[in-house]
Structures are given as structure tokens and as C-alpha cells.
Amino acid sequence: MATNTKSGPGGASRKGKSAAGRSTSKGSSSKVGRPSTAEESGRYTRPIPKSVRRSPPWYGALVLVLLIVGVAVIVVNYLAHIPFVAHGSAWGLVAGLVLIFAGFLLATRYR
């Protein structure tokens, strides 16, 4: 006796379909399967209130100071005016780049 189910290559039945052609009944009120809202799935994150997301007033000034001082350290290093550092030393360049990186890192977190 032949069955009435549709089958794919190799005799495998179609994914997600039962013999009746439906995987779940349409009118079922049970909470089995996929959640219907984001709150039910646990993936919903409530928005942070604007009062919590404010940066302190000095934060923006710190970002600018770090960026400007980092560029200044690199420029002065190449002009050989930093005391106790040889002309064109790699440490002056490293210090300037670290300051600039810290400025960019803080700028990405500014609110």
C-alpha cells in the first residue's frame, strides 16, 4: 500500500511537514514552539533611560585633551624637544599613539 506523503530525494520526507500537511494546528493556544513576542523569547532589552546614559561634563574635555596631547607628543618627538628622549625615538611615537588610541576609545563611549 502506498502512502500519500510527499518525499524528497532518497525517500526523506519534507522538512517541517507532517502526513496531514501541517506541523502544528492553527487554532492551538498552547505556548509550544516559537515565542510570539520579543519579551517571551528573552531577547528583549528595555531601553536605558536618558538620565542614565549621560556622560559627566568633563568626559568630552578629557577626550579632546587626550587626542590633542597625543598628536602634540608625536609632533614634538619628531622635532626633538622632549627632554630625556632621543631624537626620533620610538617611545615618543608609542606614547603619542597610546594617547590617541585612548582618546578614540573614550570617544566611542561618549553619550
Summary of the structure (lengths in Angstrom):
residues: 111
radius of gyration: 31.5
end to end distance: 70.5
largest distance: 95.7
contacts: 202
relative contact order: 0.11
helix: 44%
strand: 2%
